[in-house]
């Protein structure tokens, strides 16, 4: 369980000349350290109706389960101030949908944007009030406590305790790693976007990995296809795009991102509604019945001590940038661009960076949860470390063998840099959900041996 505490409930207040939206913050990270109720913005929204619809869409995802819907889900969205924009993020209770509303500089007016990350209260009365906004009359937004109240806080009066499953935390990490491999595949004008999304079937929410749905660009729209032809994007569980309906009438375009189609297996994808002064993005896991937590994209980076040390160095250089420049970080840190990317993946596993598909860049944020839980509770990583500690790994050139506790020997082979294995996991997923525990163990031992060789070389060089 995670406890969040707010000074008071978030509220939308109306007067004769304007409306005032006050979003209350919980304890969060800022450049000056942790604060109980940080204040990130006080100014106006240039498109109040659009912003309200976008906030409701993010809240919809936070409160939803698109698989096993009978189970409850209630996770407060996260807000990040990046100096030139506000980002509101959420994750569905089933771990299969990641939502982010980016309120960009043109969407804000009359106030400076601070830096930091925290939870924000979006309660049911506020949702009802936001849904009734029917005009673009001036809307003043405050993210954080009233200015005069900042120095007079005498303790929170609103407390919530919500479940924070490990698979939900791992999902945040995996979603940004997977999104970093996406490219823009299609862009639909507003009218075609509305037509396409409203024509999608409404599924049961159970998902079907055996029969994934694909769409392919066709002129100014998308058409369904039964197989992943070049340029196609997988659309697993189309009912999970329902939150986009909130903003459809305000959208100027719909952008679709995804990886290159390389096989019949289902794949993740991102769907971005382009809005006046802001963007709403939904990223879908490869299957409605399968959240992001088991995809395994972060395991290689978690398995190396070098990435851990590099991540510690890179973290010192981050300053809530809205766009992280890898070349600048490489120059500042003295690391190669490849090592900087691995370090950013590592930081992503603790919620310290996200990935923006629209700008093809990482951004800095600090999710409000225990940074070590993702690694500590990753079953494949724990099992791989146990195999290494037990001396179960033997290396022989491009081949490695791992002897399990039951005496069964698994053979791990290096095929052009990709480790395959004779185990059932590899036979089932063929690397589609990251490395198996045996391949991870072999990689750990290899990296450990390489590091020892480098240490000996440095010592020898010093003697000479």
N, C-alpha and C positions, 0 to 999 in steps of 0.2 A: 504494500500500500504506500501511496505517496500523499503526504499532507500538504495542502496549499492553503494559504490564508490571505484574505483581502481585508483592507480597511473597511470597506462597505461594498454592497453589490454595485456592479456596473449599471448605469441607468441612462435613459434618453429623456431629457427634460425639454419642454417646449415653453416658449414665451411669445409675446406679441410680435417680436421682431426677428427671432432666430430660434433654432433648436441647438441643444448642447448634448453631445454624446460623451459620456465619461466612462472610459474603460479602466477598471481598477486592476492593478498589478500585484503579483505575489512577490516573494523573495526571488531575486535574480542576480545575474552577473553583470557588472559594469566595468569600465576602465579603472575605476578606483576601488574595485573589489566588490564583494557581495553586499547588496542593499536589500532591506526588507520590502520596500515598495518603490522601485525606481520610477522616474518620470522621464519619458522619452519624447513627448510631443505635446504641444498646445497650439492649435491653429485651426485653419479651416480646410475642409475637403472641397475640392473644386467640382466633384461630381457626387453629391450625397447619395442619390438613389443607387448609383453604380457601386459605391463603396459599401453601402448597407447590404445590397444583394450579395456582394463578394464575401463580406463577413459572415452572412448567413450560410453561404455555401461551405465555407471552412468549418463553421459550427455544425452543419449537417453531417459532414464527414466525421468530425470528432465524436458525434453522438450515434454513429451508425455502425451496424454490423451487416455486411453484405453476404456473409456466410454464417450459418447457424444463428439466424436472426433472433431467436428466442432469448439469447443471452444478452445481458445488459452491456452497454458501452457508454461511458460518460467521461471523456478526457478533455480537460480545458485546453483550448488552443495556446500556442506559444507565439509571442510577439518579439521581434528583433528590431532594434533601431540600428541602421547601418550608416547614419550620417546624412544620406541623401534620400532615404526611403524607409518605409516600414514594411516588414514582412510578417504575415500571419500564417502560421503553419499548424497542421493537425494530421493525425493518423487515425484511420478507422479502427474500431475495436477488434475487428477480425484480422488486422495487420496487412490488408491487401490493397488499400488505397491511401495515398499520400496527397494532401492538398496544400497548396500555398497561394496566398493572395499577396502580390507585390504591389504596394501603393507607392508609385514612383514619384519623382520630384514634381512632374506636372500635375499630379493628383493632390498635392499638398500646397497650402498657401498660408503665409503669415506666421510661420513658426519654424524654429530650428529643430532638426531631428537629432536626438541623442544617440548614444551607443550603449548596447547591452541587450540582454535576452532575459525574458521571464514568462511565466504563465499569465494569461489574462482571463478575467471572469466574463463569460458569456452565458448568462442565466436565462431561464425561460421567459420571465417578464420582459427582459431586454429583447429577446428574439421576436416576441410578439410586437413590441414597439417598432423595431427596425422594419418588420414586414409591412407596417402601415405607412411608411414614408412614401408619400405620393407625389412629391414635387422636388424640384431642385432648389428650394429655398436654402439660404445659407445654413450650413451645419458645422458647428464648432466641435472639433474633436480634441479630447484630452486623453492621452495614454499615460496613466499614472495618477497620483493623488493631486488634489487641488493645491495650487502653489502655496497658499497660506497654511495648508495642513501638513506640508512636508516636514516642518520643524515641530509640529505638535502632535504627531502620532503617538497614541498611548496604548497601542496594542490592537491586534486585528479583532474584528467583530464578526467576520464571516469566515468559517473554516470548512474545508471539504477534505474528505479522504477518499481517494479513488484508486482502484487497482492499477498497477503499472507493470504489466507482465514483461518478462524478459524478452519474449518474442516480439513485443511491440518496440522495445528499445533496439533490438537487433534489426528490426525492420527499418527504422530511421537510418541506420548505418548502411544497410544493403541497398536501400532505395537510391541514395546519392551515388553509390559506387556504380550501380547499374545505369543510372541516368547519364553518367559521364561517358558512356559508350553510345549515346543516342546521337543521331543526326536529324535535321529537319527533313521530313519525307513529303509533306504536303501542306499547302495553305489554301484554305477555302474562304471566299468572300462571305460576308455576313448572311446573305439570303441563302446561299448553298449550305452554310453551316447549320442554320436553323432547320432547313429541309432534311438534311442528312441525320441530325441528332434526333429529330422528332420521329423519324421513320425507323429508328432502331427498335428491335424487339425487346420486350420486357421479360427477362428470364426469371428463373426461380431463385437465383442467388446461390445455387449449389455448385455451379461450375462443371466443366467437363474438359479435363486435360486431353482426352482422347480425340476430341473434335473441336480444335480451336477455330475461331472465326478470324478471317483476314479481310483487309480492305486495301485497295490499290488506287492511286491517283488516276482519275479519268477526266481530263480537261480541267474544269473548275470545281469538280466534286470528287467524291470517292465512290467506288463501286465494290460490292462484295466479291470475293474470290474464294474458291475452295482450297487453294494451295498458296504457299508463300512464294509467289513469283517475284522477280527483282523489283525493288521499290515498295513491296507490300509491307503493311504494318499489321501486327496482330492486335485484335480487339477481343481479349478474353473477358467474358462477363460484361456485355455492353450495358446492362442495367446499372453498373457501377459508375456510369457517367451522369447519373441522374442529377448530381449537384450542379452540373453545368446549366441545367434548366433555369436556375435562379438568375443567371446573367445573360441568357441568350438574347433577349431583346435589346441589350445594351452593347453586344459584341460587334466589333468591326471586322473581325476575322477569326478563324479557327486554325491553329497550327497543330500539326501532328508530328511527333518525334518518335523514333524507334531505332533499334539496331538493324544492321543489314540482315536480311532474311537468308539464313544459311541452311535451314532444314525444316522439317514438318513440325518440330516441337514448338509449343506456344512460347511467346516472348512478352516481356514487359513493354510498355509504351507510355508516352506522356501526351496529354491533350490540353492545349493552352488556348483559352479564350482571351483574345486581345480586346482590351476595354479602354475607354478614355482615361488616360493617366494611370493605368494599372493593368495587371495581368492576373488571371486565375488559371492555375495549372493543376490538373489531376494526373497523377502517375499511378498506373494500374500494375499490379503484380501479374506474373504469367498465367495465373489461373485464379478464378474466384474462390476456389476452395483452398488455395495455397497462398499464404502471406509471404511478404518479402523476407522474413526472418531466416528461412532455410536455404536461401539462394547461394550462399557460400562465396560471394564475390570478395569478401574482405579477409578470408582466411589466410591467404598467402602473405598479406601484409601483417597480419597479427602474429604469424609464425616466426618472424624474424626479429631478433634483438636489434639489428641495425635500424630497422624502421622505427622501433620504439625510441631509440636515442635520437634519430633524426626528427621524429615528431616532437620530442621535448624541445629541441632547438627551434623548430619552425613555430611552435606555439608561442614562443616569446616574441616572435616578430609579427604576429597577427594583431590587428588593431580594429576589428569589426569592419573590415573592408567589404564594400558591396560586391567587388570583383577582385578576386585574388590573382595577382599577376605571377605566374610560376617563374618566368624569367627573372623578375625582380627578386623573388624569394631566393632563387638559386644564386644570384649575384650577392645578396646580403648574407646568405648562410655559408657560401662556399661549397654547397652541395650541387650535384648534377641535377638537371631537370627531372630525370627519371626518379632519383631519390626523393626529390621534393614531392612529386606526385604520390609516391608510396607513403610518404609521411602524411600527406593530406588524407589519404585513404585511412590511415591509422587514426588520425584525428577525427575523421568522420565516424569511426566506430564508437567514439565517446561523445558524439553529438556536437563537436566543436567546429565543424564545417558542414555546409550543405552544398548542393550543386544546382545551378540555374541553367536549365536547358536553353532558354531564350538567348542567353549571353554566352553560353558554352564556357562557363567559368564557375569556380568554387566561390563561396562567400563565407565570411566568418560569423559564427554565432555560437552560443554556449547553452545547449539544452539543459534544462534544470533537473538533472538526475545524476546519480552516481556514475562517474565516468568509467569505472573499472568493471561494472556489472556485465557489459556486453562480452568482454573477453572471459571473465570468470565463469560465466554461465553458458558458454558456447560448447555444446557437447562434443563436436568433432575435434575442436581445438584441445579440449581437456583430454580426450582419448589419445590424440596424437602425442601430447606431452607425456602421458603415462607410458606409451609404447617406447618412447625414447628413453625415459627414466629406467625402464625395465631392461634396457639393452636388447630390445627385440628387433632392431634394425641392423641389417648387414648390407654393405655396399660392394658392388662388383662392376666397375665401369659404368655403363649406361643403365645397368640393372641394379635394383635394390630388392631385398626380400625382407618381409616383416612377418615374424612369427607371433601369432595371436596367442592369447592365454590358453585356448583350447588345443594348441599345437598346430593349427592349420597355418600353412605358409602362403602368404600373398605375394605375388611378384609385381613389382612396380617398374615400369619401363619408361625411359625418357624418349619421347617422340617429338623431335624438333622443339624442345623446350617445354612441351606439355607432358606431364606425368600421367600415364595410364596405369590401370591396376587390374588384377585378375579377380577382384572382389565383386560381390553382388551389387554394391553401390555404383561402381563404375559401369557395370553391365546394364544397369537400369537407366542411369542418367547420362552416361558418356561425357562427363565433364560439364553438363548443362547446369548443374547446381553447385559448381565449385569442386575442389579436390576432395577425395575421400580421406579418412583419417590415416590410412597407410601411406598415401602419397604425401600428405602433410608431414608425417613422421620422417619419411625419407628426405624431404626437402629441408627439414630442420637439421638432420644429421649432416647433410651435405654443406649447408651454410655454416654449421658449427665447425666443420673441418676446414672450410675455406677461410673462415675467420682466424683459426689457429695458424694456418699457413701464412696469412698476412702478418700476424703478430710475430711469427718466427722470422719472417723476412725483415721486418722493421728492426728486430733485435740484432739480426746478422748485419744489417746495414749500419746500425749504430756502432757495432764492434769494429767493422772495417773502417 
